[in-house]
């Protein structure tokens, strides 16, 4: 049976809606394998690998044996042993994942309610423009490359990577097919990309993925050398506005940590739960 805590959770309807979204989005780019209480999404072709998550509608307990079975299949396929889920929706998976030997990471799950006023990008220099990049926009490769540099230097402090490193990162995104895949998803209406640009160079970027009245903001990152200028806030505001223009009543995201979550809270997002990621330890 479903956890009593979840039955009584004040956000149950919203969490159910997100659960439907989480199950649907990977199906556009992955082969689906059902392993009892867990669903494994396997990337078809090149691209960022997917993960396993609770099977849609599963209401029973999960055990370490369930996790180990899927981990063995992931090793067989040569894909990362990764699991993603929401703590409040599937509370028994954490103990099962940890018993199987995985390390679980917590991320604040935040939502911008439909009635919350649209966020505004305040405090950004007039030399910076923020826009949604189309499939044929020459800045798209840079918008895809910047978050990779940002996540390589996590945190909100000013870092080392700047425009000299960006050219190399762009070449890598072109070479691995990321740009081509993004172009196809943009044309299909599955992804929107926003970029903050100064002097023809992308300094911050992110994406949202609209589907059935909801959209998740993902991959927002700023070139480490350009941090502390409000650029990620401006990109997020642009993504929110674009998501709402596409009919997304529910806009949500998973923050990297509590410090990042406080920044999103200033844009009107509120925490409704905890997104969990389990993977092997170092």
Secondary structure by P-SEA (a helix, b strand, c coil): ccccccccccaaaaaaaaaaaaaccccccbbbbbcccbbbbbbcccccbbbbcccccccccccaaaaaaaaaaaaaacccbbbbbbcccccaaaaaaaaabbbbbbbbbbbbcccccccccccccccbbbbbbcccccaaaaaaaaaaaaaaccccccccccccaaaaaaaaaaaaaaaaaaaaaaaaccbbbbbbbccccccccbbbbbcccbbbbccccccccccccaaaaaaaaaaaaaaaaacccccccccccaaaaaaaaaacccccbbbbbbbbcc
